Amino acid sequence: MTDLTITGARVITTCPGRNFVTLKLETKGGLTGVGDATLNGRELSVASYLADHIIPCLIGRDAHRIEDIWQYLYKGAYWRRGPVTMTAIAAVDMALWDLKAKAAGLPLYQLLGGACREGVMVYGHANGETVEETVAEAKRYLDEGYKAIRLQSGVPGLKSTYGVSKTFGFYEPADADLPTENLWSSEKYLRSVPALFEAARETLGWDVHLLHDIHHRLAPIEAGRLGKDLEPYRPFWLEDATPAENQAAFRLIRQHTTSPLAVGEIFNSIWDCKQLIEEQLIDYIRATVLHAGGITHLRKIAAFADLYGVRTGCHGATDLSPITMAAALHFDLSVPNFGVQEYMRHTAETDAVFPHAYSFANGMLHPGEAPGLGVDIDEGLAAQYPYQRAYLPVNRLEDGSMHSW
């Protein structure tokens, strides 16, 4: 058996258009493993957590002992959970699974039980300043073979709207050295979305899945009203309808609509979604490999969700590096209750820094057959893109009070 004693580890920060943090582990047997440690807008906090607190504890450990190392980093820190801690643990976990699969000479999904499907259905992001622009962009995705498309459109009367980008296929919300301030009106937004879905169904037909992201901006009763308004257009899901710190809030939404509900991209442990799953208040859990403690913990969340008929729908925006996308695809391919995978394409600069084996065809991604995760980091190229501070925007209502972004 390949000696996977960890002999070295380093944190690599790079910015090929946006910031990424990567952990690279080295072993006595000569194999290396990579893990994503990116936390959008708070990247350096995770880099420090890894370099100053975790890496000293990894040297000399056997990388084969994935579960034990996960428990050591989670229980051993005493201060559990939270996005910084769980992102750092996830980076280690991804790198360990990468190493173990490389040592076995297999793509990671084979170690996770093998493929449950031929490929992973993904959804693209169609957006525009107007309904017409959004529907036209959705048509482009449909022509490219996508079977699922997220619709986001500008809101009349608001200068800017979450999810509306300036270029086809790419969207990076962390856009400034200090946070950009946006204005929001739930009333104006609620009037605009049904017209978007009506136009999309008229143009795209009924053989494509249509999704929408509310981005935690509505009160539960408002989300229930929107879900009911959209029922005639059969949305695949409504994402992040309301802030989920109070999991019971989704009971009220459930009482008013049969539109499927998805939530969880900012969750970092099974405890964030336990009630939502147990009471079947959601249909899709969107926790990520990166922010929910890695493959080891996300598999536990998926297995728990499977007991209650809840499917996975992992976050997959460009605030996750290709390392996380690869890890997510191996996970997606292997779990029985997979639903859909978000897919925002990275820029050519990012793809060059992170060469990868996954590929897109016929509306699906496949992680490829390379041993391990099938992705690496070109450290020489990464060094050409130094870190640049960038914040996510903040949101205010029209009266000036703070609101969820």
N, C-alpha and C positions, 0 to 999 in steps of 0.2 A: 504494500500500500504506500502511495506517495506520502512522504513526510510533509505534513502541512503545519509544522510548528511555525508560528509567526515570528519572523526575525526583524521586520521593519514595517513601518506604516507612515504615511504622509498625507497631508491635506493639500489639495490643489485647488486654487481659486482662479477662475477665468471668466472673461466677459466677451464672448464672440457675438455681440449684439445684445446680450443680457447676461446676468451673473449666474454662474453655476459653481457649486462646491462639490468636490469629488474626494472620496477616501480611496487610497490604494494600499492594499496589504501585500507584503512580500513574505515568502515562506522558505524554509530550509530546503525544500525540494525543488525550488526554482520557479514555482508557479506564482502568479500574481492574481489578485482579485480586486474588482472595483465596485464601489457603492456610491450612490448619489446622496448628497447631504445638503441639498438646496432648500432653503426656506425663504420664499420670495419676500424681499424687503427687510429680512433679518438674517441674511446669509452669514455674516461674520460671527454672529452669536453661536451658530452651530459649528463653524470652523474652530472657534475657541474651545467649545465644549469637547470636541474631538481631540484637538491637539493638547489641551491642558489637562483634561480629566480622563479621557477614555484610552487614548493610545498608550500611555504608560502602563495601563492595566492589561493590554493585549499582548505585549511582547512576551514570548515564551509559551503562549497558550497554543493548544492544538486546535486548528481551525476546523477540524472534523466535528468538534463538539458544539454544534450550532445552538441547539436548545439550551445547553448549559451556559454558554456565553451570553445568550439572550437573557436568561434568568439572572445571571450575575450582574449584567448592566442595568436591568430593570429593578430587581429587588435590592441589589447591593448598593445602589445609589441613595436609598432611603427616600429622596425627593423624587417621587414617581410622576410619570406622565408629563403632559405639557408638550407643546409643539417642538421646542428646542431639544429636550431630552429624547423624545420619540423619533425625531428626524435623525439625530445622531445614532441612536440604536439601529434605525433602519439602514443607515449607511453601512454599518458594520455587518448587519445581517445579510444584505445584498452581496457584499464582498465575500462573506463566508460561503454562501450558496454558490457563488461564481467559482470559488476555489474548489469546492467539493465536486461540482459537476465537471470542471476541467480535469480534476484528478481521475474521475470516472470515465472521461473521454466521451461524455454525453451532453446533449443540450439539456438545460436545466429542467424543462418540462417532463423529461423522461424520469428524473429523480422524484418528481412530484406526483408520480402515478401514471404518467403518460397522457397522451392527448385524448380529450373527451369530444373533440370536434376537429374539423379540417382546417378551420381558420377562425379568427376573432373578428366578429362584426364590429365596425367602428363607425362613429358619427363625426362628420365634419361640421365646421362652423360657417353658416351663411349669415351675413349681416350687411346692413346698409343704412344710410341716413333716412331712407324712406321705405315704405312697404314694397314699392316697385323694385327698388335696388336690392332689397333682401331676397325677394322672390327670384329675381334674375340671377343672383349669385347662387341661390339654392339649385336653380336649373343647371348651372355649371357643375355643381357637385354631382347632381343626378347623372349628367352626361359622362362624368368620370367614373361612374359605376357605384357610387355610394348608395347604400340601402337605408341609411339613417342620416338625418341632417338636423342640426340645431338652428333655430330661427331666432335672431335678435335684430331689432329694428330701432331706429331713432324714435323718440317720443315727441310729437308735435308740442311746441312750447318749451322744450328743454334744450339747452345748448349742447349737451353731451349726454350720452347714455352708455351704461356698461355694455361691453360686448361688441360695440361698433368700432371696427378698425378702419384704417386708411388703405389697406392693401388686401388683396384676395389671398386667403389661406393663412395669413400671419396676424397675430395679435399679441401685443405685449403691454399689459396695463401699467407695469411699473415704469413710469415715463418721465420722472423728474428727480432732480437732486434733492428737492424737498417736496412733500406731498402736494399734489394738485388738489384743489377743492372743487367739487362738482355740486350742482344743485339737483334736487330730486322732488318729484311730486307723484305720490302713489295714485292720486285721483286721475291725473293726466295719463299715467301709464296704463291704468286699468281700462281706460277707454280705448287704448290703441291696440292692445294685443289681439282681441278677437278679430279685428279687421285683417291683421297680419295672417292669422291662420286661415281665415276664409279665402283670402287671395292665394295663399300657398296651395290649398287643396284644389282650387279651381285650375291652377296652372300645372301643378305637379301630379295631381291625381291621388289615388288612395293606396298605391303599392309602395310608398316610401314612408318610413317612420319619421315623424316630425317631433322634435324636442324643443323645450324652452327653459331658460335659466332665469329665475326670479331674483336670485342672488341675495337671499335673506332680507328682502326689502318690504315685505307685506306683513300686516297683522294677520293672525290666523283666520279671522272671519273674512278679511279681504282675499286671502288666498283661497278660501273655500268658494267665494263668489267667482273668482277668476277661473278656478277649476270647473265650476258648473257652466260658466259661459263658454268654455272651450270644449266641453264634452261632445258637441256635434261634430267636431273636427278630429276626434280620436287622437289626442296627443299621446306619444309614446310615454312621455313623462313630463311633469313639472318639477324642476330642480330647485332645491333650497328655497322653498316657499316662504319660510319664516325662520328667524334665528332658532336654533335647536337646542340651546342650553336647557330650556324647559321642554323636555321630550314630550311631555303630556300635551303640549300645545297642538301637536299633530292630531290629537283626538278630535278637536273642533273642526279641523280641515276635513277629516275623514267623514264627519257627519253631514257634510254639505256637498261632496263631489265624489264621483267615481273616476275622475282623472287620476292616473297613476302618479305616485309621488316618489321622488328620489332626494336623498340628502346625504351629506357626510364628507365632502371633500376636505373640510377643516377638522374632522374628527381625528383624534390620535390614539384612541384605544377602544376596546370592545365595550367599555363602560359608557362611552358617549352614545352608543346606539342600542344598548341592552333593552331598554323599555320600548323603543321604537320597533324593534324586531319582535320581541315577545308578544306585544299587543297587536302586531301586524298593522302598524300605523303607517308604514312605508312599503313600497314595492321593490325599491332598488337601494342598495347601500353603496355609497360612492367613496368610501374611505380608500386612501391610496397606499400603495406599497411604501412610499417615501415618508408620509407623515403619520402613518399608523403603525410604526414599529417594524416595518420590513415584511418580507414574505412569511416568516414564521408566525407573526401575530395576525397578519391579514388572512392567512389560512384558517386560523381559529374563528375569526369573524365570519368568514364565508361558510364554514361548517355549521356554526350556530344559526346563521341566517337561513341555511338550507332546511333546517328543521321546521321553519315557519313559512316556507314558500317565498322568501325574499331573495331576489337575485342580485348579482353584483353589477356595478356600472362605474368602474373606477375613473376618477379624475385623471385627465391626461393632457393638460394644457402645456404650454411651452415653459411654464415655471418649473417643470420637471425635466431633467436632462434625458437624452436618449438612453442612459443607463436605467433610469426608472421605467421608461417606456418598454425596454426589453424585458425587465423583470416583471412588469405588469402583464405582458403578452404570454410569458411562460406560465404565470399564475392563471390568467384567463383561459388558456388552452387546457389547463388541467382540472379546473374546478367544475363540478357538475351543474352548479346553479349560476353559471355565467349569464349575464344579460346583454351588455353592450360595453364597448370601451371608447372613451373619448379619445379623439386623435386630432391634435393640432400639429401641423407639420413644422419642424424646426427649419431655421434658415440654412442656406448652404454653408455658411461659416460655422454654425454649430455642428452640422453633420460632418464637416471635415475634422473638427476637433474630437468628435466622438464617432469614429467609424463603427458601423453596426451591421448585423446580418439580417435584421428584420426587413420585411418588404410588404408592399401593398398591392393587392389585385382583387378585382371583383367585389369591392366594398369591404374587404377583410384584410387584416394584417396577420402575418405569420412570423414567429420569432426566429425562424431559420434553424439550421441543423448544426451550427458551430458549437463546440463544447462550451459549457458554461452559459453565461448570459448572452454571449455572442456580441459583445460591445466592449470597447476599450477607449482610452483617452490618449491622444497624441500630445504628450507633455511639452514637446518643443513648440508645437503650434499653439497650445493653450497659453504658453508663456508670452506669446505675442499679443494677448488680449488681457491687459491688467484689469483688476476689479474696478468698477465704477459705481459709486453709491447711487441707488435708485429706490424710490419709494412707490408703493401702491397709492392711489388717490384716496382721499377721504370724501365723505358725502355729507351734505347739509340739506335740510328741508328749505323751502323757499322763505321761511321766516327766520332762517339763520341757525336753527338748532341742529345738533349733530344727529346723524342717522346712519344705519348700517350701510357700508359700501358694498 
